[in-house]
Amino acid sequence: MNTFKSITVSAFAALLITGCGGAAAILSTPVENIDNTPLKVSDLTEIEKHNWGHLDLIKDTIPGMSVDKAYAEIIKNKKGEKVIVAVIDAGIDIDHEDLKDVIWTNTKEIPNNGIDDDKNGYIDDIHGWNFLGDTYNEQLEFVRVLAKGDTSDPDYARAKTEYDEEYQKYMGYKTNYDQMSMQIASADETLSKHLNKTDYTKAEVNAIKTDDETLSRAVQIAKYFYSNGMESLTAAKKQIDNSTTQINDRLNYNLNKEFSGRINGDNADDMSTKFYGNGNVKPTIKSESHGTHVAGIIAAKRNNGKGANGVANNVEIMSVRAVPNGDEYDKDIALGIRYAVDNGASIINGSFGKYYSPHSDWVRDAIAYAAKNDVLFVNAAGNEGINLDEKDVFPNDAIGIGPEVSDTFITVGALEPKYGSGIVAGFSNYGKVNVDVFAPGAKVYSTVPENEYDTKGGTSMAAPAVAGVAALIRSYYPKLSAAQVKQIIMESGLAVKSKVIVGGDTNDIKPFADLSKSSKMVNAYNALILASKTH
């Protein structure tokens, strides 16, 4: 991330003027000046909500990546090559209706025979590998530091301070959310009884006029959640329950110094053992949905009449299960990267990250190994709304803002589906040195386990959007190197020259250009045009 050799600027500058080069067929004219693009004032339709990351800023006034435009005007008459994208994440529902046709299969391995047919060290790795074994819940890394009890560890004091703050904060969250859950249940019961129905509407609630204190309170509670985007108290209860589950997981597992989640028999501090886990890459429980959501953003089967369209066609998803419900282990990530590289992935998506990393050198070495083998690593910037130039985050291809070990590592911040001062997602990390580009990451609709779909937000969603664009480039322009693909993605994006809100703080306004190295948001349409001109 820290150095960027611009070898194709002149080629792209010429493209902006001519729209084509030499005797090549005219593709299209890149999107250029977006400063005068009108702001969208109406709410997004359901179709727009489910597909906003693929829409076009000029046509739709929504800051998507112009994916649909790219398919309509550039890709439609082209035949691309298959591209393997490894998703290092939680488990993936490889049987999902929108994913089953795009899952990578290791043809050198005979399923379920208990033999390492391809001699790669991993037995029956048919669709990837599961480094977590049968476990899912895990501690956070700073909790592991405390659990070891080594007060001489240079991270111990910082970990202790952070633990005390986090534990108190989440205990407070638990109290508040438990109270909200009870209030919603009580209000729902009161309104259902008054209206004599359980499926009452927002309009019916708004029409209630009463002097009854209990009913009036129920109406106020319902209106509060309506004003926060909830269509019903049922939807509000679902959201509160989901949040409560996350809070309880945080307290019971992530922040529990007595909890031990690693039950695969492997020592996470010993790199001499490499072959552990199993070939079952599926989620252990339905709520283990992150990997399936990420995979769908990249490659959900396009235009099949199912729930979502991935960015890329001609993609096979390799599942590397290495990210638990908690912080990932450095060893699992380092070996997962190497597994992906050694088994044919040309792109790796990493939608994970943490702020403590006892073996960060193992991961950096693996990132360098990926670069040496012409593999692009797309990395999520993180969701704390902070400047990564001022705080270390892992994984990274450098120590702090020092020299990089890879020219194929690209870090992605997240955008909201609204153009203007609020375009940067409030949760998104940023950094002029340590973040490269921004892409759609808030309110993204995609696949989740058991043939279902859901909307999630995070830089975890922005990274696979960019991995999908990278897959398009590597599919239709396979002679380009991973380093060239990174440069194309960065150079071809749309530059936002205005100031924006960062960290969700309306008092913190910064030029968008200062939030990433490229100063741009990714655009698939422009990227494919530039790819066609890069040799």
PyMOL commands that set and color helices and strands:
alter all, ss='L'
color gray80, all
select helices_A, chain A and resi 9-18+46-54+57-60+67-75+100-102+141-148+156-195+202-206+213-227+233-254+290-299+330-342+360-372+459-476+482-491+512-514+524-533
alter helices_A, ss='H'
color red, helices_A
select strands_A, chain A and resi 83-89+128-130+315-321+347-350+376-380+409-415+437-440+444-448+452-456+494-495+499-502+505-511+520-521
alter strands_A, ss='S'
color yellow, strands_A
deselect
rebuild
show_as cartoon
